[in-house]
């Protein structure tokens, strides 16, 4: 037992020794951390950001009336502006507007916000301080909708420098009007402007200007639009006059857009051209195939009407002619003329057949030898009647004194002509096939394509 008690006492002493060393090590580590933190604090110490009570007491917000502009009653306060365009979200032809997201920054000096500092470092705040101080009342002219982003908090930053200079930045999305000219649509270029102006202060109280000229406008390199190519951004400024309130400084963010034509080539121009070419197929169809030629003409006319309706549905109802309207309506006229061409061919064919029928009736009523075929020639017979002379020989002819106005020819069948008539059967069938094509169809095969190609040359040279 004494040995067992001594062993327990020894173990207890070892445990106390180990715990004592661990405690000393913790104290030493804590002391080093405190020294290291003190060294870092002394190295990066900013007296302007050190806590001295409330922030508004440090900026002496309660000691001044911030409802009035800086240097009230004196010269106009200069307010510099610069903009960074984050995205150009959409361009609407129907509503004639555009949507843009941007970072809008203002620079001015308000000596009432100056504070003492040994290292001239700034103080940064969020949107809660903006409600307590004076800020420029800049608004977007001709804007339809606009808002400041508020996720997760209001996207507003306020940075105050010891000498009173202020940087005020916000992230804004604005939808503004853009007066577009569609006379060359879709081969057009559009120039839109986002205009900034003070709402209450005239040029005698507030002077808006671009802080760094054209360098005041920055754009994201990834900005792109599906239907437009962004050619350039640039800034301008001028005075705007209101008869009731006076002159105001106005800043402009101008950007030029050029429309991509490939989409409209696939959706509008190419289908319209195909419909016009399809209408020309009827010129090679037999003139006696009335259902085929009529259905083809009506189908192409209705398809062109659908294309024109679809294009105008996505465009504003402007009172002037657009470039695409010229192309589509000229194509529609070509398709419609192809229908009228067949109407003319059908009418002239009917007239010609009526004349031939009357001529055959007159031949059947002529007197002559019962075993021969009689034909009366008055100079108005058709080619088919003339071809019927093949294989016949002249048998006898009536004296001129008996028929002074018409010439009667009696033709009898000749045995010697049978072989020649059989030999000419193949050529006779080919001649009748050629006769089934009207002369108007022959000319239309050349005139319609030639005229349409000439129109396309003029159109693309003028509008491209």
C-alpha positions as CSV (number, residue, x, y, z in Angstrom):
1,X,0.0,0.0,0.0
2,X,2.7,2.6,0.8
3,X,4.2,2.0,-2.7
4,X,0.8,2.4,-4.3
5,X,0.2,5.7,-2.5
6,X,3.6,7.0,-3.6
7,X,2.9,6.1,-7.2
8,X,-0.4,8.1,-7.2
9,X,1.3,11.1,-5.6
10,X,4.0,11.0,-8.3
11,X,1.4,10.9,-11.1
12,X,-0.5,13.8,-9.6
13,X,2.6,15.9,-9.4
14,X,3.4,15.2,-13.1
15,X,-0.1,16.2,-14.1
16,X,0.2,19.5,-12.2
17,X,3.6,20.2,-13.9
18,X,2.2,19.6,-17.4
19,X,-0.9,21.8,-16.8
20,X,1.4,24.6,-15.5
21,X,3.5,24.5,-18.6
22,X,0.4,24.6,-20.8
23,X,-0.9,27.6,-19.0
24,X,2.4,29.5,-19.3
25,X,2.4,28.7,-23.1
26,X,-1.1,30.1,-23.5
27,X,-0.3,33.3,-21.7
28,X,2.8,33.8,-23.8
29,X,0.9,33.1,-27.1
30,X,-1.8,35.6,-26.0
31,X,0.8,38.2,-25.2
32,X,2.4,37.8,-28.6
33,X,-1.0,38.1,-30.4
34,X,-1.7,41.3,-28.5
35,X,1.7,42.7,-29.4
36,X,1.3,41.7,-33.1
37,X,-2.2,43.2,-33.3
38,X,-1.0,46.4,-31.6
39,X,1.9,46.6,-34.2
40,X,-0.6,46.2,-37.1
41,X,-3.0,48.8,-35.7
42,X,-0.2,51.3,-35.2
43,X,1.0,50.7,-38.8
44,X,-2.4,51.1,-40.5
45,X,-3.9,53.5,-38.1
46,X,-6.3,56.1,-39.7
47,X,-7.4,58.8,-37.3
48,X,-10.3,59.8,-39.5
49,X,-11.7,56.3,-39.3
50,X,-11.1,55.9,-35.6
51,X,-14.2,56.0,-33.5
52,X,-14.8,59.4,-31.9
53,X,-18.4,59.1,-31.0
54,X,-21.1,59.4,-33.7
55,X,-20.1,59.8,-37.3
56,X,-22.4,62.8,-37.8
57,X,-20.7,64.5,-34.9
58,X,-17.3,63.9,-36.6
59,X,-18.7,65.5,-39.8
60,X,-20.7,68.1,-37.9
61,X,-23.8,67.4,-39.8
62,X,-26.1,68.8,-37.0
63,X,-24.2,72.1,-37.1
64,X,-25.2,73.1,-40.6
65,X,-28.3,73.4,-42.7
66,X,-27.8,70.9,-45.5
67,X,-31.1,71.8,-47.2
68,X,-29.2,74.6,-49.0
69,X,-26.4,74.0,-51.5
70,X,-22.8,74.6,-50.7
71,X,-21.8,78.3,-50.9
72,X,-25.4,79.4,-51.0
73,X,-25.8,82.9,-52.4
74,X,-22.4,82.8,-54.1
75,X,-21.2,81.5,-57.5
76,X,-22.5,78.3,-59.0
77,X,-21.1,75.2,-57.5
78,X,-19.3,73.0,-60.0
79,X,-20.4,69.3,-60.0
80,X,-18.3,67.0,-62.1
81,X,-19.9,63.8,-63.5
82,X,-18.5,60.6,-64.8
83,X,-20.3,57.4,-65.9
84,X,-19.4,53.8,-66.3
85,X,-21.9,51.9,-68.5
86,X,-22.3,48.4,-67.1
87,X,-24.8,47.0,-69.7
88,X,-27.0,48.1,-72.5
89,X,-29.9,45.8,-71.8
90,X,-32.4,46.2,-74.6
91,X,-33.4,48.4,-77.6
92,X,-37.2,48.5,-78.4
93,X,-38.3,49.6,-81.8
94,X,-41.9,49.4,-81.0
95,X,-41.7,51.6,-77.8
96,X,-38.7,53.6,-79.2
97,X,-36.7,53.4,-76.0
98,X,-33.6,51.7,-74.6
99,X,-32.6,50.4,-71.2
100,X,-29.2,51.0,-69.7
101,X,-27.5,50.1,-66.4
102,X,-24.7,52.4,-65.3
103,X,-22.6,53.7,-62.4
104,X,-23.3,57.4,-62.0
105,X,-20.7,59.4,-60.0
106,X,-20.8,63.0,-58.9
107,X,-17.9,65.1,-57.6
108,X,-18.2,68.4,-55.7
109,X,-16.8,70.2,-52.7
110,X,-18.8,71.0,-49.6
111,X,-16.6,72.6,-46.9
112,X,-19.3,71.9,-44.3
113,X,-18.2,68.2,-44.5
114,X,-14.5,68.9,-44.0
115,X,-12.8,67.2,-40.9
116,X,-9.3,67.2,-39.4
117,X,-7.0,64.4,-40.5
118,X,-3.3,63.8,-40.1
119,X,-2.9,61.5,-43.1
120,X,-5.5,63.0,-45.6
121,X,-7.4,59.8,-45.9
122,X,-11.1,59.7,-46.8
123,X,-14.1,58.4,-45.0
124,X,-16.6,56.1,-46.8
125,X,-20.3,55.7,-46.0
126,X,-23.3,54.0,-47.4
127,X,-26.7,55.4,-48.4
128,X,-27.8,56.2,-44.8
129,X,-25.7,59.3,-44.6
130,X,-27.0,60.6,-48.0
131,X,-30.3,61.5,-46.5
132,X,-28.7,63.9,-44.0
133,X,-26.5,66.0,-46.3
134,X,-26.9,67.9,-49.6
135,X,-26.4,66.0,-52.8
136,X,-27.0,67.2,-56.5
137,X,-30.5,66.7,-57.7
138,X,-29.6,65.2,-61.1
139,X,-32.3,63.4,-63.0
140,X,-32.6,61.7,-66.4
141,X,-34.3,63.8,-69.1
142,X,-36.9,61.9,-71.2
143,X,-36.7,58.8,-68.9
144,X,-39.7,56.5,-68.7
145,X,-38.6,54.4,-65.8
146,X,-35.5,54.4,-63.5
147,X,-34.5,52.9,-60.2
148,X,-31.5,52.6,-57.9
149,X,-30.6,49.0,-57.2
150,X,-31.3,48.0,-53.6
151,X,-30.0,44.4,-53.3
152,X,-28.9,43.6,-50.8
153,X,-28.8,47.2,-49.6
154,X,-29.1,50.5,-51.5
155,X,-26.3,50.6,-54.0
156,X,-25.1,54.0,-52.9
157,X,-21.6,55.0,-51.9
158,X,-20.5,58.3,-50.3
159,X,-16.8,59.1,-49.8
160,X,-15.8,62.3,-48.0
161,X,-12.3,63.7,-48.0
162,X,-10.8,65.9,-45.2
163,X,-10.9,69.1,-47.4
164,X,-14.6,68.6,-48.0
165,X,-14.5,67.0,-51.5
166,X,-17.2,64.5,-51.9
167,X,-17.6,61.5,-54.2
168,X,-21.2,60.3,-54.6
169,X,-21.8,57.1,-56.6
170,X,-24.9,55.0,-57.3
171,X,-25.9,52.1,-59.5
172,X,-28.9,53.0,-61.6
173,X,-31.0,51.3,-64.3
174,X,-32.9,53.7,-66.6
175,X,-35.2,53.3,-69.5
176,X,-35.2,56.4,-71.7
177,X,-36.8,57.5,-74.9
178,X,-34.8,57.3,-78.2
179,X,-36.2,59.0,-81.3
180,X,-35.4,56.5,-84.0
181,X,-35.6,57.0,-87.8
182,X,-36.8,53.9,-89.6
183,X,-36.6,55.2,-93.2
184,X,-33.6,52.9,-93.9
185,X,-34.8,49.9,-91.7
186,X,-33.4,47.3,-91.5
187,X,-30.3,48.8,-93.1
188,X,-30.2,51.7,-90.6
189,X,-28.1,53.2,-87.9
190,X,-29.6,54.7,-84.7
191,X,-28.1,57.3,-82.4
192,X,-29.6,57.5,-78.9
193,X,-28.8,59.8,-76.0
194,X,-29.1,59.6,-72.2
195,X,-29.5,63.1,-70.9
196,X,-28.6,64.3,-67.4
197,X,-29.7,67.6,-65.9
198,X,-30.3,69.3,-62.5
199,X,-34.0,69.5,-61.8
200,X,-34.1,72.5,-59.4
201,X,-30.8,74.4,-59.8
202,X,-30.2,76.6,-62.9
203,X,-26.8,77.3,-64.3
204,X,-26.5,80.2,-61.9
205,X,-26.5,77.8,-58.9
206,X,-25.1,74.5,-60.2
207,X,-22.7,73.9,-63.1
208,X,-22.8,70.3,-64.4
209,X,-19.8,69.3,-66.4
210,X,-18.0,66.1,-67.6
211,X,-15.2,65.6,-65.1
212,X,-12.6,64.4,-67.6
213,X,-14.2,65.2,-71.0
214,X,-14.7,62.1,-73.2
215,X,-12.6,60.1,-70.7
216,X,-15.5,60.6,-68.3
217,X,-17.5,57.8,-70.0
218,X,-16.3,54.3,-69.6
219,X,-17.9,51.2,-71.0
220,X,-17.6,47.5,-70.3
221,X,-15.9,45.6,-73.0
222,X,-18.4,42.8,-72.8
223,X,-21.4,45.0,-73.8
224,X,-23.2,43.4,-76.8
225,X,-26.6,43.4,-78.3
226,X,-28.3,40.7,-80.4
227,X,-29.5,42.9,-83.2
228,X,-27.1,45.9,-83.0
229,X,-23.4,46.6,-83.3
230,X,-22.3,49.3,-80.9
231,X,-20.1,51.6,-82.9
232,X,-19.1,54.3,-80.5
233,X,-19.9,56.1,-77.2
234,X,-19.2,59.8,-76.7
235,X,-20.2,62.7,-74.5
236,X,-21.5,66.2,-75.2
237,X,-23.0,69.0,-73.2
238,X,-25.0,72.1,-73.8
239,X,-27.5,74.5,-72.2
240,X,-31.2,73.7,-72.1
241,X,-33.8,76.5,-71.8
242,X,-37.2,76.3,-70.1
243,X,-39.4,79.4,-70.5
244,X,-40.7,79.3,-66.9
245,X,-37.5,78.5,-65.0
246,X,-34.4,79.4,-67.1
247,X,-31.2,77.8,-68.4
248,X,-29.9,74.5,-67.2
249,X,-26.7,72.6,-67.9
250,X,-27.4,69.3,-69.7
251,X,-25.0,66.4,-70.2
252,X,-25.4,63.8,-73.0
253,X,-24.3,60.2,-73.2
254,X,-24.5,59.5,-77.0
255,X,-24.1,56.1,-78.5
256,X,-24.4,54.9,-82.1
257,X,-25.9,51.5,-83.0
258,X,-25.8,49.8,-86.4
259,X,-28.3,47.0,-87.0
260,X,-27.2,43.5,-88.0
261,X,-28.7,42.7,-91.4
262,X,-28.1,38.9,-91.4
263,X,-31.2,38.2,-89.3
264,X,-33.5,40.1,-91.7
265,X,-31.8,38.5,-94.7
266,X,-32.9,35.1,-93.4
267,X,-36.3,36.1,-92.1
268,X,-37.5,38.7,-94.6
269,X,-35.5,39.2,-97.8
270,X,-34.6,35.6,-98.6
271,X,-38.2,34.3,-98.3
272,X,-39.6,37.2,-100.3
273,X,-37.1,36.6,-103.1
274,X,-38.0,32.9,-103.1
275,X,-41.7,33.7,-103.4
276,X,-41.0,35.9,-106.4
277,X,-38.9,33.3,-108.1
278,X,-41.6,30.7,-107.3
279,X,-44.2,32.8,-109.1
280,X,-42.1,32.6,-112.3
281,X,-42.5,28.8,-112.4
282,X,-46.0,29.3,-113.8
283,X,-44.4,30.7,-117.0
284,X,-43.2,27.2,-117.8
285,X,-46.5,25.4,-117.0
286,X,-48.8,24.6,-119.9
287,X,-51.3,27.4,-120.4
288,X,-54.2,24.9,-120.4
289,X,-53.3,23.7,-116.8
290,X,-55.6,26.3,-115.2
291,X,-55.7,24.8,-111.7
292,X,-51.9,24.5,-111.4
293,X,-51.1,28.0,-112.5
294,X,-54.0,29.7,-110.6
295,X,-53.2,27.9,-107.3
296,X,-49.5,28.7,-107.6
297,X,-50.2,32.4,-108.2
298,X,-52.7,32.6,-105.3
299,X,-50.3,30.8,-102.9
300,X,-47.4,33.1,-103.6
301,X,-49.6,36.2,-103.2
302,X,-50.9,35.0,-99.8
303,X,-47.4,34.2,-98.7
304,X,-46.1,37.6,-99.5
305,X,-49.0,39.1,-97.7
306,X,-48.1,37.1,-94.6
307,X,-44.5,38.2,-94.7
308,X,-45.5,41.9,-95.0
309,X,-47.9,41.5,-92.1
310,X,-45.3,39.8,-89.9
311,X,-42.7,42.6,-90.5
312,X,-45.1,45.4,-89.8
313,X,-46.3,43.7,-86.6
314,X,-42.9,44.1,-84.9
315,X,-42.5,47.8,-86.0
316,X,-44.1,51.0,-84.8
317,X,-46.8,52.5,-87.0
318,X,-44.8,55.2,-88.6
319,X,-46.2,57.4,-91.3
320,X,-43.3,57.1,-93.8
321,X,-42.1,54.4,-96.0
322,X,-39.3,52.1,-94.7
323,X,-36.7,50.4,-96.8
324,X,-38.0,47.0,-96.1
325,X,-41.5,48.2,-97.2
326,X,-40.1,49.1,-100.6
327,X,-38.5,45.7,-101.1
328,X,-41.6,43.7,-99.9
329,X,-44.1,45.7,-101.8
330,X,-42.1,45.6,-105.0
331,X,-41.8,41.8,-104.6
332,X,-45.5,41.7,-104.0
333,X,-46.2,43.6,-107.2
334,X,-44.0,41.1,-109.1
335,X,-46.0,38.2,-107.7
336,X,-49.3,39.8,-108.4
337,X,-48.2,40.6,-112.0
338,X,-47.4,37.0,-112.6
339,X,-51.0,36.2,-111.7
340,X,-52.3,38.9,-114.0
341,X,-49.9,37.6,-116.7
342,X,-51.7,34.2,-116.7
343,X,-55.1,35.9,-116.7
344,X,-54.0,37.7,-119.9
345,X,-52.7,34.5,-121.4
346,X,-55.9,32.6,-120.6
347,X,-58.1,35.4,-122.0
348,X,-56.1,35.6,-125.3
349,X,-56.2,31.8,-125.6
350,X,-59.9,31.8,-125.2
351,X,-60.4,34.5,-127.8
352,X,-58.1,32.6,-130.2
353,X,-60.0,29.3,-129.7
354,X,-63.3,31.0,-130.3
355,X,-62.0,32.4,-133.6
356,X,-60.8,28.9,-134.6
357,X,-64.2,27.4,-133.7
358,X,-66.1,29.9,-135.8
359,X,-63.7,29.3,-138.7
360,X,-64.2,25.5,-138.5
361,X,-68.0,26.0,-138.4
362,X,-67.7,28.1,-141.6
363,X,-65.6,25.3,-143.2
364,X,-68.2,22.6,-142.3
365,X,-71.0,24.7,-144.0
366,X,-69.2,25.2,-147.3
367,X,-70.4,23.3,-150.4
368,X,-68.0,21.0,-152.2
369,X,-67.4,17.4,-153.4
370,X,-68.8,14.9,-150.9
371,X,-65.6,12.7,-151.0
372,X,-63.3,15.7,-150.5
373,X,-62.5,18.2,-147.8
374,X,-63.4,21.8,-148.4
375,X,-61.6,24.7,-146.8
376,X,-62.4,28.4,-147.1
377,X,-59.4,30.7,-146.8
378,X,-60.1,34.3,-146.0
379,X,-56.6,35.1,-144.6
380,X,-57.7,34.6,-140.9
381,X,-57.0,30.9,-140.5
382,X,-54.9,29.5,-137.6
383,X,-51.7,27.5,-137.7
384,X,-53.5,24.3,-136.8
385,X,-55.8,24.7,-139.9
386,X,-52.8,25.4,-142.0
387,X,-51.1,22.3,-140.8
388,X,-54.1,20.3,-141.7
389,X,-53.3,21.0,-145.4
390,X,-50.4,18.4,-145.1
391,X,-51.3,15.2,-146.9
392,X,-53.9,16.8,-149.2
393,X,-53.6,17.9,-152.8
394,X,-55.6,20.5,-154.6
395,X,-58.4,19.0,-156.7
396,X,-60.3,21.8,-157.9
397,X,-61.0,25.4,-157.2
398,X,-64.1,27.5,-157.7
399,X,-63.9,30.2,-160.3
400,X,-63.2,33.7,-159.0
401,X,-66.4,35.1,-160.6
402,X,-68.5,32.7,-158.5
403,X,-66.8,33.6,-155.1
404,X,-65.4,37.1,-155.4
405,X,-64.8,37.6,-151.7
406,X,-63.6,34.2,-150.5
407,X,-61.4,31.5,-152.0
408,X,-62.8,28.0,-151.8
409,X,-60.2,25.2,-152.0
410,X,-61.3,21.6,-152.4
411,X,-58.7,19.1,-151.2
412,X,-58.9,15.4,-151.9
413,X,-57.0,12.7,-150.3
414,X,-54.0,11.5,-152.3
415,X,-52.6,8.1,-151.9
416,X,-49.1,9.4,-152.5
417,X,-49.3,11.8,-149.6
418,X,-50.0,9.1,-146.9
419,X,-46.4,8.2,-146.5
420,X,-45.2,11.8,-146.3
421,X,-47.9,12.5,-143.7
422,X,-46.8,9.6,-141.6
423,X,-43.2,10.8,-141.8
424,X,-44.2,14.3,-140.7
425,X,-46.2,13.0,-137.7
426,X,-43.3,13.4,-135.2
427,X,-42.6,17.0,-136.3
428,X,-46.3,17.8,-136.2
429,X,-46.6,16.7,-132.5
430,X,-43.5,18.8,-131.6
431,X,-45.1,21.8,-133.4
432,X,-48.3,21.5,-131.4
433,X,-46.3,21.4,-128.1
434,X,-44.6,24.6,-129.0
435,X,-48.0,26.1,-129.9
436,X,-49.2,25.4,-126.3
437,X,-46.9,28.1,-125.0
438,X,-48.2,31.6,-125.5
439,X,-46.0,34.4,-126.8
440,X,-46.6,36.3,-123.5
441,X,-45.1,33.4,-121.5
442,X,-42.1,33.4,-123.7
443,X,-41.5,37.1,-123.1
444,X,-42.3,36.9,-119.4
445,X,-39.6,34.3,-118.9
446,X,-37.0,37.0,-119.7
447,X,-38.7,40.3,-118.7
448,X,-39.7,39.3,-115.1
449,X,-36.3,38.0,-113.9
450,X,-34.4,40.7,-115.7
451,X,-36.5,43.5,-114.2
452,X,-36.3,42.0,-110.7
453,X,-32.5,41.6,-110.8
454,X,-32.2,45.2,-112.0
455,X,-34.4,46.3,-109.1
456,X,-32.2,44.5,-106.6
457,X,-29.1,46.1,-107.9
458,X,-30.6,49.6,-107.5
459,X,-32.1,48.8,-104.0
460,X,-28.9,47.4,-102.5
461,X,-26.7,50.1,-104.0
462,X,-29.0,52.8,-102.5
463,X,-29.7,51.5,-99.0
464,X,-26.6,49.5,-98.2
